[in-house]
Amino acid sequence: MRGLEALEFFLENWHSKIRDYDNFCEFDAMVEYHFGNDTKLYSTNVVVEKFFERKISINNIEDINEFLPEEVEFDSSTGNLYIKRNLFEIKIAPRIC
């Protein structure tokens, strides 16, 4: 599943882990960043705008901080979001504990 539909399904699937505010949703996540052979793990906040472009923002990580829903793919078997661009891939998994 891709795009805005994937983002909506992800948010609905993890609604118990998401803090809901007037203009955005926020959740704690483990973010796995792959660039070539380099892999980095981050524990950070992810923010999703509720209106307009529905931008996805990842806090505290340089170079990979903002994405549009069109770049998102949802994996229903794991419940994770993936963002894939030419040079890198990001996996977003809500923190369960």
C-alpha positions as CSV (number, residue, x, y, z in Angstrom):
1,M,0.0,0.0,0.0
2,R,1.4,3.4,-1.0
3,G,0.8,7.1,-0.6
4,L,-1.8,8.9,1.4
5,E,-3.9,5.7,1.8
6,A,-0.8,4.0,3.4
7,L,-0.3,6.8,5.8
8,E,-4.0,6.8,6.8
9,F,-3.9,3.1,7.4
10,F,-0.7,3.3,9.4
11,L,-2.2,6.0,11.7
12,E,-5.4,4.1,12.1
13,N,-3.5,0.9,12.9
14,W,-1.3,2.5,15.6
15,H,-3.9,4.9,17.0
16,S,-3.3,3.8,20.6
17,K,0.4,4.9,20.3
18,I,-0.3,8.3,18.7
19,R,-0.8,11.6,20.5
20,D,-3.5,13.6,18.8
21,Y,-3.4,17.4,18.7
22,D,-5.4,20.0,16.8
23,N,-3.1,20.3,13.7
24,F,-0.9,17.2,13.9
25,C,-0.3,13.7,15.3
26,E,2.9,12.7,17.1
27,F,4.3,9.4,18.1
28,D,7.6,8.0,19.5
29,A,9.4,5.8,16.9
30,M,12.4,3.8,16.1
31,V,13.7,5.1,12.8
32,E,16.1,2.9,10.8
33,Y,18.1,4.9,8.2
34,H,19.9,3.0,5.4
35,F,22.3,4.9,3.1
36,G,24.3,2.6,0.9
37,N,26.0,0.2,3.3
38,D,25.6,2.5,6.3
39,T,22.7,1.8,8.7
40,K,21.8,4.1,11.7
41,L,19.1,3.7,14.3
42,Y,17.4,6.6,16.0
43,S,14.8,6.8,18.8
44,T,12.9,10.0,18.0
45,N,9.5,11.7,17.5
46,V,7.6,11.6,14.3
47,V,5.0,14.3,13.5
48,V,2.3,14.0,10.8
49,E,0.3,17.1,9.8
50,K,-3.4,16.6,9.8
51,F,-4.2,19.1,7.0
52,F,-3.0,20.3,3.6
53,E,0.1,18.4,2.4
54,R,0.1,15.9,5.4
55,K,3.9,16.3,5.7
56,I,5.7,13.7,7.8
57,S,8.5,15.2,10.0
58,I,11.2,13.2,11.8
59,N,12.8,15.2,14.6
60,N,16.5,15.4,15.5
61,I,17.9,13.7,12.4
62,E,19.8,15.9,9.9
63,D,19.3,15.5,6.2
64,I,16.1,13.3,6.5
65,N,13.6,15.5,8.3
66,E,10.5,16.0,6.0
67,F,8.6,13.9,3.6
68,L,5.3,13.9,1.7
69,P,2.7,11.0,1.9
70,E,3.4,10.1,-1.7
71,E,6.8,8.8,-0.7
72,V,5.4,6.4,2.0
73,E,4.8,2.7,1.7
74,F,3.0,0.7,4.4
75,D,3.9,-2.9,5.2
76,S,0.8,-4.6,6.6
77,S,2.7,-7.7,7.8
78,T,5.0,-5.6,10.1
79,G,2.9,-2.5,10.6
80,N,5.9,-0.3,9.6
81,L,6.1,2.7,7.3
82,Y,8.9,2.8,4.7
83,I,10.2,5.9,2.8
84,K,12.3,5.1,-0.2
85,R,14.3,7.5,-2.3
86,N,17.1,7.0,-4.8
87,L,19.9,7.0,-2.3
88,F,18.3,5.9,1.0
89,E,15.6,4.0,2.7
90,I,13.9,4.8,6.0
91,K,11.9,2.4,8.2
92,I,9.6,4.0,10.8
93,A,8.3,1.7,13.6
94,P,6.2,3.1,16.4
95,R,7.8,2.4,19.8
96,I,5.6,-0.1,21.6
97,C,6.7,0.3,25.2
